[in-house]
């Protein structure tokens, strides 16, 4: 993990990156906006810049002796702006734009396009995502640029002649939904940014054209993807002559640079109607895919009303469906809020109650959430405190409840990615953007678009390709998320902005990791609000996950003390151990400015000034 703060200000941790020196040339920061909003735009009282905020004192965290990420580490600090992502160079691109006068939205769009260059396993223009926006003047909004099923998609398209589920929803050309990232980022910029697309894309174009140095994390990811990517295209910039580029290589991507330049000059039309669209459709035809020019030309992002809920007097702004993140997070936290206080972090009862809340929220998530254009979604009930009280009443304090016995109780209402990446940006005025984008699986479908230079998603697997059967994340989803032409597949992405009691931005947070996105993001929020950890400890704390089915409580190796682990098993929990859970990137307001922490379990960078 690498963290950087520009040397012009206080630095707690400093390391170089490919072009951080360019960021030393500053311009006055501007926080003006291009538009006063519109559909999907809401307003809450403004807070102004984060000057001298009333920040509660933090409490030192204590983790199990065998846990590999010790407490008490420092975060990256900056007094004015901060950007955090899984790529140091992409975070630096965001800060470059803010130094040039852009606001947090300009910077977030710059970061998103830069990730398509520097984090190709998940950063993308061949996928989609979601953004939550909170402007300093009180406006809030969410934008859904999730992929959609092509018009030729059919309900049983991934079943073989015997009715068995194949792997074609995961690998190859047929796995891709219609990409939404380019349209979504441009729409976000047009409504809330201050700079033209041609300006904010310059860092990404430069990174693709001139290259950047491949670090050990990216080199490892490329090496692991060799068999999948070279199966469809033997030679790409990542695998020249079929072999993965090693650490220390300058990775130059001329085809991607040409695509990004076309988008910068011509806008979304270049991607959805121009030669880039022709390249994508030609790639589909080569490999048996079904995305057409009509699919691309018809794609439109959707502005949606943010989910606004609360926990312990703090406000959460998050994504509504087609993302399940906001609803499921709200439901789980609402259940936990029914307890006047939660047990100490790391105790048997803490793991039991938190896991039980997730279990119940995921039962509803898997049965009742889907694209609202196709399925009625009972948002008001699922996010209500009264419904949470009913669910809390089903939790036995001393015994785990089998999912099978819960499901009948929770069907009173009619049934209605592991490798993603999240980034967080704040500016000096207090504007904040939380964005999560994805190709779904690491390196998406494995398909690289020849001539245009980008990877395509495998988001079709996020549908219930065979309702009632698990997808690649083990999620068992119902008919409401079955494949239909033009439908958005249900997502777990959970970009979230948390406001404190004074209506100031406290946290900008989100994650990658399929369904663990929801539990990982909400646990960082719990750690900060409930347990008053500082951000570094909140990010390093051991995590758990429960998604109803499979009916197990997943935990990180060494993250639960042996005696606690024995107690949880005695309570009836089926315990499942993994090396690491979920990839979170977060920013937190502190006295005098901001702290940023990229995921300590992965690579990344926090950059600010």
C-alpha positions in Angstrom: 0.0 0.0 0.0 1.2 3.5 -0.9 0.0 6.8 0.5 1.0 10.2 -0.6 0.4 13.8 0.5 2.0 16.5 -1.6 5.2 17.8 -0.1 3.8 21.4 0.1 1.8 20.5 3.2 2.0 18.3 6.3 2.8 14.7 5.4 2.3 11.7 7.6 3.4 9.2 4.9 5.1 10.1 1.7 6.1 8.1 -1.3 6.6 9.0 -4.9 4.2 8.3 -7.8 4.5 8.5 -11.6 3.7 12.1 -12.0 3.1 13.6 -8.5 5.7 16.3 -9.4 3.2 17.7 -11.8 0.8 18.4 -9.0 3.2 20.8 -7.3 2.2 23.5 -9.8 -1.0 24.8 -8.2 -3.9 27.0 -9.0 -6.5 28.4 -6.8 -9.2 25.9 -5.8 -12.7 26.6 -7.1 -15.9 25.1 -5.7 -18.4 26.7 -8.0 -20.8 24.4 -9.9 -22.1 24.3 -13.4 -25.8 23.6 -12.7 -28.4 24.0 -10.0 -29.5 20.4 -10.4 -32.7 18.8 -11.6 -34.1 15.3 -11.6 -32.5 13.2 -9.0 -31.2 16.3 -7.2 -32.3 16.9 -3.6 -31.2 19.4 -1.1 -30.3 19.3 2.6 -29.0 22.3 4.6 -25.5 23.3 3.5 -22.6 22.9 5.8 -19.8 25.0 4.3 -16.1 24.2 4.4 -14.8 21.8 7.1 -13.2 24.5 9.3 -12.9 23.8 13.1 -15.5 21.1 13.2 -16.7 19.6 16.5 -15.2 16.1 16.0 -15.7 13.5 18.8 -12.6 12.2 20.3 -11.5 8.8 19.0 -11.0 5.7 21.1 -8.0 3.4 20.6 -8.9 0.1 19.0 -7.9 -3.3 20.2 -7.6 -6.3 17.8 -6.9 -10.0 18.4 -3.2 -10.9 19.0 -3.1 -13.0 15.8 -4.5 -10.2 13.6 -2.1 -9.2 10.9 -3.0 -5.5 10.7 -2.1 -3.8 14.0 -4.1 -0.9 15.4 -2.6 2.5 16.0 -1.3 3.2 12.5 -1.6 6.7 11.0 -3.6 7.8 8.0 -2.7 10.3 5.2 -3.6 13.8 6.2 -4.3 16.9 4.1 -5.9 20.2 5.2 -7.9 21.0 2.0 -8.6 18.2 -0.4 -8.3 14.4 -0.5 -8.7 11.6 -3.1 -8.4 7.9 -2.3 -8.5 5.0 -4.7 -6.8 1.7 -5.5 -4.3 3.5 -7.7 -1.8 6.1 -6.6 -1.6 7.6 -10.1 -5.4 7.9 -10.4 -5.7 9.6 -7.0 -3.0 12.0 -8.1 -5.0 12.7 -11.3 -7.9 13.8 -9.1 -5.7 16.1 -7.0 -4.2 17.6 -10.2 -7.6 18.6 -11.4 -8.5 20.2 -8.0 -5.2 22.2 -8.0 -6.1 23.4 -11.5 -9.4 24.9 -10.2 -11.8 22.0 -10.4 -14.2 20.8 -7.7 -14.6 17.3 -6.3 -16.9 16.3 -9.1 -14.4 17.3 -11.8 -11.8 15.4 -9.8 -13.9 12.3 -9.4 -14.5 12.1 -13.1 -10.8 12.6 -13.8 -10.1 9.8 -11.3 -12.7 7.5 -12.9 -11.2 7.8 -16.4 -7.6 7.4 -15.0 -8.6 4.2 -13.3 -9.5 2.8 -16.7 -5.8 3.1 -17.4 -4.0 2.3 -14.2 -6.4 -0.3 -12.6 -7.5 -2.3 -15.6 -8.8 -5.2 -13.5 -11.7 -3.1 -12.3 -11.3 0.6 -13.3 -13.1 0.8 -16.6 -14.9 2.4 -19.5 -16.2 -1.1 -20.4 -18.4 -1.5 -17.3 -20.6 0.7 -15.2 -21.2 2.0 -11.7 -22.8 4.5 -9.3 -22.0 7.8 -7.7 -23.3 9.6 -4.6 -22.8 13.4 -4.6 -23.1 15.8 -1.8 -22.4 19.4 -2.7 -21.4 22.0 -0.1 -24.5 24.1 -0.8 -26.7 21.1 0.4 -27.6 19.5 -2.9 -27.5 15.7 -2.9 -27.9 13.3 -5.8 -27.2 9.8 -7.0 -26.6 8.6 -10.5 -27.0 5.0 -11.8 -24.8 4.1 -14.8 -25.1 0.4 -14.3 -24.8 -1.8 -17.3 -28.0 -3.2 -18.9 -28.9 -6.4 -20.6 -28.7 -6.3 -24.4 -31.9 -6.2 -26.4 -31.2 -9.8 -27.6 -30.8 -11.1 -24.1 -33.1 -13.9 -23.0 -34.1 -15.4 -19.6 -32.4 -18.7 -20.1 -29.5 -17.7 -22.3 -26.8 -19.2 -20.0 -28.4 -22.7 -19.7 -27.3 -25.6 -21.8 -29.6 -28.0 -23.6 -30.0 -30.0 -20.4 -31.0 -26.9 -18.4 -27.7 -26.7 -16.6 -26.0 -23.4 -15.9 -22.9 -22.8 -18.0 -20.0 -20.3 -17.3 -20.9 -18.1 -20.3 -22.3 -15.4 -17.9 -18.8 -15.1 -16.4 -16.3 -15.6 -19.3 -16.3 -14.4 -22.9 -18.2 -12.1 -25.1 -21.7 -13.2 -24.1 -21.1 -12.2 -20.5 -21.1 -8.5 -21.1 -23.9 -6.0 -20.4 -24.1 -2.7 -22.3 -21.4 -0.4 -20.6 -22.6 2.7 -18.8 -19.4 4.2 -17.3 -18.7 6.8 -20.1 -22.3 8.0 -20.2 -22.5 8.2 -16.4 -19.3 10.1 -15.8 -20.1 12.6 -18.5 -23.6 13.1 -17.1 -22.1 13.7 -13.6 -19.7 16.2 -14.9 -22.3 18.1 -16.9 -24.6 18.6 -14.0 -22.2 19.2 -11.1 -18.7 19.8 -12.5 -17.0 23.1 -13.5 -14.6 21.9 -16.2 -15.2 20.5 -19.7 -14.7 16.8 -20.3 -11.7 17.5 -22.6 -9.9 19.0 -19.6 -10.6 16.5 -16.9 -9.6 13.6 -19.2 -6.1 14.9 -19.8 -4.5 13.0 -16.9 -6.0 9.7 -18.1 -5.0 10.4 -21.7 -1.4 11.2 -20.6 -1.2 8.0 -18.5 -2.4 5.9 -21.4 -0.2 7.6 -24.0 3.0 8.1 -22.1 2.6 5.2 -19.7 3.0 4.6 -16.0 5.2 2.2 -14.0 3.6 -1.1 -13.1 3.9 -1.8 -9.4 4.0 -5.3 -7.8 0.3 -5.3 -7.1 -0.7 -4.6 -10.7 1.9 -7.0 -12.0 0.5 -9.7 -9.8 -3.0 -9.0 -11.0 -2.0 -9.1 -14.6 -0.1 -12.4 -14.1 -3.1 -14.0 -12.5 -5.4 -13.0 -15.4 -3.1 -14.5 -18.1 -5.1 -17.6 -18.9 -8.4 -15.7 -19.0 -7.4 -12.7 -21.0 -5.1 -14.5 -23.5 -7.9 -17.0 -24.1 -9.6 -14.3 -26.2 -6.7 -12.1 -27.4 -3.1 -13.4 -27.4 -1.4 -10.0 -27.4 -2.5 -7.0 -25.4 -0.5 -4.2 -23.7 -0.8 -6.3 -20.5 0.4 -9.5 -22.3 2.8 -8.5 -25.1 3.6 -11.7 -27.0 1.3 -13.5 -24.6 3.3 -13.0 -21.5 2.4 -10.7 -18.5 4.3 -7.5 -18.1 6.6 -7.6 -15.0 6.9 -5.1 -12.1 8.8 -2.0 -13.1 7.6 -2.0 -16.7 6.3 1.3 -18.2 2.8 0.3 -19.4 1.9 2.2 -22.5 -1.6 1.7 -24.0 -1.9 3.5 -27.4 -5.3 2.1 -28.4 -6.8 3.2 -25.1 -5.2 6.6 -25.4 -6.8 7.0 -28.8 -10.2 6.0 -27.4 -9.9 8.4 -24.5 -8.9 11.2 -26.8 -11.9 10.6 -28.9 -14.2 10.7 -25.9 -12.5 13.9 -24.7 -13.0 15.6 -28.0 -16.4 14.2 -29.0 -18.1 13.4 -25.7 -20.2 10.2 -25.2 -21.1 10.0 -28.9 -17.6 8.8 -29.6 -18.1 5.8 -27.4 -21.8 5.0 -28.1 -22.1 5.9 -31.8 -18.6 6.5 -33.3 -15.7 4.3 -34.3 -15.3 3.1 -30.7 -18.8 1.7 -30.8 -17.9 0.0 -34.1 -14.9 -1.6 -32.5 -16.9 -2.9 -29.6 -19.6 -4.3 -31.9 -17.0 -5.9 -34.1 -15.5 -7.6 -31.0 -18.9 -8.9 -30.1 -19.3 -10.4 -33.5 -15.9 -12.0 -33.4 -16.7 -13.9 -30.2 -20.5 -14.5 -30.3 -21.6 -11.6 -28.1 -24.9 -9.8 -28.6 -24.3 -6.1 -27.9 -25.3 -4.1 -31.0 -25.0 -0.5 -32.2 -28.6 -0.1 -31.2 -27.8 -1.2 -27.6 -25.0 1.3 -27.4 -26.9 4.2 -28.9 -29.9 3.6 -26.6 -27.9 3.6 -23.3 -28.9 6.3 -20.8 -27.8 6.8 -17.2 -30.5 7.4 -14.6 -30.6 10.1 -11.9 -32.2 8.6 -8.8 -33.4 9.9 -5.5 -30.8 9.1 -2.8 -31.6 6.8 0.1 -31.5 9.0 3.2 -31.4 7.2 6.5 -29.8 7.6 9.9 -27.8 5.7 12.5 -27.2 7.2 16.0 -28.1 10.7 14.8 -25.7 10.5 11.8 -27.1 10.7 8.3 -26.3 8.3 5.5 -26.7 9.1 1.8 -26.5 6.1 -0.4 -27.6 4.4 -3.6 -31.1 3.1 -4.2 -31.9 0.2 -6.6 -30.7 -0.9 -9.1 -28.0 -1.0 -6.4 -28.9 -3.1 -3.3 -26.2 -1.3 -1.3 -28.1 1.6 0.2 -31.2 -0.5 1.2 -29.3 -3.4 2.6 -26.9 -1.2 4.6 -29.9 0.9 5.9 -31.8 -2.2 6.9 -28.8 -3.8 8.8 -27.9 -0.6 10.6 -31.5 0.0 11.5 -31.7 -3.4 13.1 -28.5 -2.7 15.1 -29.9 0.7 16.1 -32.7 -1.0 18.0 -30.1 -1.9 20.7 -29.5 1.0 23.0 -25.8 0.2 22.8 -23.9 -2.4 21.0 -21.4 -4.8 22.7 -17.7 -4.0 22.6 -16.1 -4.6 19.2 -14.6 -8.1 18.9 -16.8 -9.7 21.6 -18.9 -12.8 20.9 -22.1 -10.9 21.2 -20.9 -8.2 18.8 -20.1 -10.7 16.0 -23.4 -12.5 16.7 -25.6 -9.4 16.5 -23.9 -7.8 13.6 -23.8 -11.1 11.6 -27.5 -11.7 12.5 -28.4 -8.2 11.2 -26.7 -8.8 7.9 -28.3 -12.2 7.6 -31.8 -10.7 7.8 -31.0 -7.7 5.6 -29.6 -10.1 2.9 -32.7 -12.2 2.9 -34.7 -9.2 1.9 -32.0 -8.1 -0.5 -32.0 -11.4 -2.3 -35.8 -11.6 -2.5 -37.1 -8.1 -3.0 -34.6 -5.9 -4.7 -34.1 -5.5 -8.5 -34.2 -2.9 -11.2 -37.2 -0.6 -10.2 -38.1 -0.1 -13.9 -39.1 -3.8 -14.0 -40.0 -4.8 -10.4 -41.9 -2.8 -7.7 -39.4 -2.4 -4.8 -40.8 -1.7 -1.3 -38.1 0.9 -0.4 -40.1 2.6 2.3 -40.8 -0.5 4.3 -37.3 -2.0 4.0 -35.6 1.2 5.2 -38.1 1.9 8.0 -37.2 1.8 11.7 -40.5 0.1 12.5 -39.7 -2.8 10.1 -36.2 -3.0 11.6 -37.8 -3.4 15.1 -39.7 -6.4 13.8 -36.6 -8.0 12.4 -34.6 -7.3 15.6 -37.3 -9.2 17.5 -36.4 -12.3 15.5 -32.7 -12.3 16.8 -32.1 -14.7 19.6 -29.3 -13.3 21.9 -27.8 -16.7 22.6 -28.4 -18.8 19.4 -27.8 -18.3 15.7 -31.0 -18.6 13.6 -30.9 -20.8 10.5 -31.6 -18.8 7.3 -34.2 -21.5 6.3 -36.3 -20.8 9.3 -36.2 -17.0 8.8 -37.2 -16.9 5.2 -40.9 -17.7 5.7 -41.2 -15.0 8.4 -39.6 -12.4 6.2 -41.8 -13.0 3.1 -44.8 -11.0 4.4 -44.2 -8.6 1.4 -44.8 -10.0 -2.1 -41.6 -11.1 -3.8 -40.7 -8.3 -6.0 -18.7 -8.2 -8.0 -15.9 -9.6 -6.7 -13.6 -7.1 -8.5 -15.0 -3.7 -8.4 -13.3 -0.5 -7.3 -14.3 2.4 -5.2 -12.9 5.9 -4.9 -13.7 8.8 -2.6 -13.0 12.5 -3.3 -13.5 15.7 -1.2 -12.6 19.3 -2.0 -11.8 22.4 0.1 -15.4 23.7 0.0 -16.8 20.5 1.4 -18.1 19.0 -1.9 -17.9 15.2 -1.8 -18.3 12.3 -4.3 -18.4 8.6 -3.5 -18.1 6.4 -6.6 -18.1 2.7 -7.1 -17.5 1.2 -10.6 -17.0 -2.4 -11.8 -16.3 -4.9 -14.5 -17.7 -7.5 -12.0 -15.1 -10.3 -12.0 -11.5 -9.3 -11.9 -10.6 -8.3 -15.5 -14.3 -8.6 -16.3 -15.2 -11.2 -19.0 -11.6 -11.4 -20.1 -12.4 -9.8 -23.4 -10.2 -6.9 -24.6 -11.7 -4.7 -27.3 -9.2 -4.8 -30.2 -8.5 -1.3 -31.6 -10.1 0.5 -28.7 -7.9 -0.9 -25.9 -10.3 -1.6 -23.0 -11.7 -4.6 -21.1 -15.4 -5.6 -21.1 -17.5 -6.5 -18.1 -19.1 -9.8 -17.2 -22.0 -8.1 -15.4 -24.6 -10.5 -16.9 -23.7 -12.9 -14.0 -25.2 -10.4 -11.6 -28.6 -11.4 -12.9 -30.2 -14.6 -11.5 -29.1 -16.5 -14.6 -30.9 -19.4 -13.1 -33.3 -18.1 -10.3 -32.8 -20.0 -7.1 -29.3 -21.1 -8.0 -26.1 -19.4 -6.7 -24.1 -17.0 -8.9 -20.3 -16.8 -8.7 -20.5 -14.9 -5.4 -22.8 -17.6 -3.9 -25.8 -15.3 -3.9 -29.1 -17.1 -4.4 -31.5 -14.6 -6.0 -35.1 -14.9 -7.1 -37.2 -14.3 -10.2 -37.2 -10.6 -9.6 -33.6 -10.4 -10.8 -34.0 -12.7 -13.8 -32.6 -11.6 -17.2 -34.8 -9.3 -19.3 -33.8 -7.2 -22.3 -32.9 -3.6 -21.2 -32.9 -4.5 -17.5 -30.2 -3.4 -15.0 -28.8 -6.3 -13.1 -28.9 -6.0 -9.3 -25.7 -4.7 -7.7 -24.1 -4.7 -4.2 -22.2 -1.5 -4.8 -22.5 0.8 -1.8 -21.0 4.3 -2.3 -21.9 6.2 0.8 -21.5 9.7 2.3 -22.0 10.1 6.1 -23.0 13.4 7.6 -22.4 14.2 11.3 -24.9 15.8 13.7 -23.9 19.3 12.4 -24.7 18.2 8.8 -21.0 18.2 7.7 -19.4 15.5 5.7 -17.8 13.0 8.1 -17.1 10.0 5.8 -16.9 9.3 2.1 -16.7 5.5 1.8 -17.4 2.5 -0.4 -15.8 -0.8 -1.4 -15.2 -3.6 -3.9 -15.9 -7.2 -3.3 -19.2 -8.5 -4.6 -21.8 -8.8 -1.8 -19.1 -8.2 0.8 -19.2 -4.5 -0.4 -22.3 -4.0 1.8 -20.9 -5.5 4.9 -17.4 -4.0 4.6 -18.6 -0.5 3.9 -21.1 -0.6 6.8 -18.6 -2.0 9.2 -16.2 0.9 8.6 -19.2 3.2 9.3 -20.0 1.2 12.5 -16.3 1.4 13.6 -16.2 5.2 13.2 -19.7 6.0 14.7 -20.4 3.3 17.2 -16.8 2.4 18.3 -15.3 5.8 17.7 -12.2 4.4 16.0 -10.0 6.7 13.9 -10.1 6.0 10.2 -6.9 4.0 10.1 -8.1 1.6 12.8 -11.7 1.5 11.3 -10.2 0.3 8.0 -7.7 -2.2 9.6 -10.3 -3.8 11.9 -11.1 -7.4 11.2 -14.3 -7.8 9.1 -17.1 -10.4 9.0 -19.8 -11.1 6.4 -23.2 -12.9 6.3 -25.3 -13.0 3.1 -28.0 -15.4 4.3 -27.0 -18.1 1.8 -24.7 -19.9 2.1 -25.8 -19.8 5.8 -22.4 -19.1 7.3 -20.6 -16.3 9.2 -17.5 -15.5 7.2 -14.5 -14.0 9.0 -10.9 -13.0 8.2 -8.1 -15.3 9.4 -6.8 -14.2 12.8 -9.6 -11.6 13.1 -11.6 -13.4 15.8 -10.0 -14.5 19.1 -9.9 -18.3 19.5 -12.2 -18.2 22.6 -14.7 -16.0 20.7 -14.6 -18.3 17.7 -15.4 -21.3 19.9 -18.3 -19.4 21.5 -19.8 -18.4 18.1 -19.6 -22.1 17.0 -21.3 -23.2 20.2 -24.1 -20.6 19.4 -24.8 -22.5 16.2 -22.9 -20.3 13.7 -21.2 -22.1 10.8 -17.9 -20.2 10.6 -16.1 -19.8 7.3 -12.5 -18.4 7.2 -11.0 -16.3 4.4 -7.7 -14.6 4.1 -9.2 -11.1 3.5 -12.6 -9.6 3.1 -13.5 -6.6 0.9 -11.5 -3.7 -0.5 -12.6 -0.3 1.0 -11.3 3.2 0.2 -12.4 6.0 2.6 -12.0 9.6 3.6 -12.8 11.0 7.0 -13.1 14.6 8.2 -10.8 15.3 11.2 -9.7 18.4 13.0 -8.0 20.7 10.6 -8.8 18.8 7.4 -9.2 15.3 6.0 -7.7 11.8 6.5 -7.6 9.3 3.6 -6.9 5.6 3.8 -6.8 3.2 0.9 -7.5 -0.4 1.6 -4.7 -1.8 3.8 -5.3 -5.3 2.5 -4.7 -4.2 -1.1 -2.7 -1.6 -3.0 -3.8 2.0 -3.4 -3.1 5.6 -2.7 -4.4 8.6 -0.8 -3.4 12.0 -2.2 -4.2 15.4 -0.9 -2.9 18.9 -0.2 
